[in-house]
Amino acid sequence: MDPKPGNDPARAPRRLEGAPVLARVRVLIADVMTITGDRADEFGHPVLEGQLLAGANYDLVRDRCEKAGFTPLMRDGKDGSGVEITLIGSVKKPLAQNWMINAALLLATIVTTVVAGAQAPDGPDLGQGLLFSLGLMGPLIAHELGHLLVSRWRKVPASLPYFIPLPLPSIPGTLGAVMVQREPWKDRKTLLEVALAGPLAGFLVAVPLFLIGAALSTVEPYSVPPEGMMSLFFGDSIVTALIGQVTHGAVWFMTDPVVNLNVLGLGAWFALLFTGLNLIPAGQLDGGHIAYALLGPRAKYVSYACIVVLLALALLVSNVLMLWAVMLFLFGRAHPPVLDETVPLQRPQYALIAVGVLLLIVSFAPNPMTFVGG
């Protein structure tokens, strides 16, 4: 929602001083804010203009407004001084949680990843499946724990993670996990810290697992598959290419010799792939959260650009990315506003953004999978 009034004269701001509900809000926030004016935005939401009193902050303003059944959206004033508070219907919701559902989904996802990794030419191999699940689920669980712990630290009303099993006898056996956000993000700093915590934690677990898996892998001469058969090659990100050079002096994608990646490393490869895709600065991906923390509403233009780039990669390099590009086009073009836009980013937050950009650069695989033969 854009709290600014529209330019259409028929939707010009109207005075609200006589509204009983607004009068109640004025009384409730009188000890935290000096009100200098009021109006309505283009959607009819009341907007209060004024100055916060010494020691006042968004939390105090929200506490007062919620008593009247409103949640405030706080923005800097138009002239660069003071604040504007848009009153919307209360978004406060109880954080109901049945942890047994989350536990059941986690267990199911572990099972489906074990089954996916256990597929072998000579029949299912449980040990292989367990190694694959460790390589994938270890970083995925770390990723969600990163989000969860920082959410709890920042008092964000987010649910426990819901892991998504993919009950098909093929890799990777999961579609990742999601956490349900009970209300809009408080401010950009909170958004940034929670968003980055997940990919960073997952990356720090995935890299050593991939390194171990790579060290346990074998190197074989590259050979073109027989007619009628296909070979699947897993493409490189910067980090997997570097580890390939360290462990075998070779990268993974269609080189001679080819690294026959151990299943532990394969699971970690998928974890790194998901990390790179999730850090794309679009929509409500973790990368989209980071972009919004930096750019605010202007982040939508970065989302559009990313969708175009993904479509180009899907058409020219790897059609595996097409599904991701289409999903972002349908669901990931915009990011909802935060409640308090007045909190500025500082050097520590810009450093975190740089970390997020670096993680995207080293973990994104532009050509994740290639099928050869047929």
C-alpha positions, 0 to 999 in steps of 0.5 A, a space after each residue: 500500500 502506498 500511503 501517499 495521496 493520489 493525484 486525481 482531484 476526485 480522490 483528494 485528501 479529506 479532513 478527518 478531525 471530526 471522526 470519533 475513531 480518529 479522535 480516540 487515536 489522537 487521545 491515545 497517542 498524545 503522549 508519544 506524538 504531537 499531531 500537526 495535521 490529518 488527512 486520508 490517503 487514496 484508499 481512505 485510510 486515516 493519515 496523521 502527520 506530526 512529530 514524535 516526542 522525545 523517547 517515543 518510537 514505533 513500538 510505543 505508537 503501535 501499542 497506542 494505536 492497537 488499543 483502538 483497533 489499528 496498526 500504524 504504518 510509519 513513514 518519514 514526513 514529505 518535507 523530510 521532517 516529522 513522520 506520517 502514520 497511516 492507520 490500517 486495520 489491525 494486522 495483529 494475529 495470535 501465533 497459533 502453532 501445532 509443532 506436531 505438524 512441523 515435526 511430522 513434515 520434517 520427518 516426512 522430508 527426511 524420509 523422502 530425501 533418503 528415498 531419493 538419494 537411495 536410488 541406485 542401478 542395483 537397487 535401493 541403497 539405504 546408506 547412500 540415501 542417508 548420506 544424500 539426506 545428510 548433505 541436503 537436509 543438514 544445510 536446509 535445517 540450518 537455513 531454517 534455524 537461522 531464520 527462526 533464531 533471529 526471528 525469535 531474537 527480533 521478536 518477529 511473530 513467525 511460525 516454525 518452519 514447514 518442510 515440504 516433502 517431495 514424495 517422488 523416487 527422484 532427487 532431490 526429494 524436497 521443495 525446501 521449507 517455508 515459515 509463515 509470517 503472521 504480520 508485515 515486517 517491522 522495519 528494514 533492519 529486522 527484515 534484512 537480519 532475518 532474511 540473511 540469517 537463513 542463507 548464511 547458516 545454510 551456506 556455512 553448513 553446506 560448504 564443508 559437507 560439499 568439501 567432504 563429499 568432493 574429497 570422497 568422490 572419484 574421477 573418471 574419463 569423460 565419455 559420450 553416453 551410448 545412443 538412446 541413453 542420457 547422462 546428467 551433469 550438474 553445473 558449477 557455481 563459483 564455490 563448487 568450482 573452487 572446491 573441485 579445483 582444490 580436491 581434484 584439479 577439475 570442475 564438475 561440468 562436462 570436463 575431462 576427466 569428470 568428477 563422479 560426485 559422492 552422494 554426500 556432496 550431491 546432497 550439499 550441491 543441491 543445498 548450495 543450488 537452493 541457496 543461490 536461487 533463494 538469494 535472487 533479489 526478487 519478490 519475497 525470496 530471501 534475496 528479495 527481502 535483502 533488496 527491499 531492505 536496501 531499496 524499499 519499494 524501488 526493489 520491485 524494479 530489481 525483481 523485474 530485471 531478475 525475472 528477465 535475466 532468469 528467462 534469458 538464462 532459461 531460454 539460452 543456457 538451461 531450461 531447468 531455470 524456466 520453472 523458477 522464472 515463471 514462478 517469480 513472474 507469477 508470485 514474486 514481482 512485488 514485496 509488501 511494505 514494512 510497518 516502520 519505514 523511518 528506521 535507517 540502515 547503518 554501516 553494519 546493515 550495509 555490511 550484511 547486504 554485501 555478505 548477501 550479495 557475495 553469497 549470491 555471486 558464489 552460490 548461484 549456478 547459471 547452468 545447474 543441470 544439463 542432459 547429454 545424449 538421448 
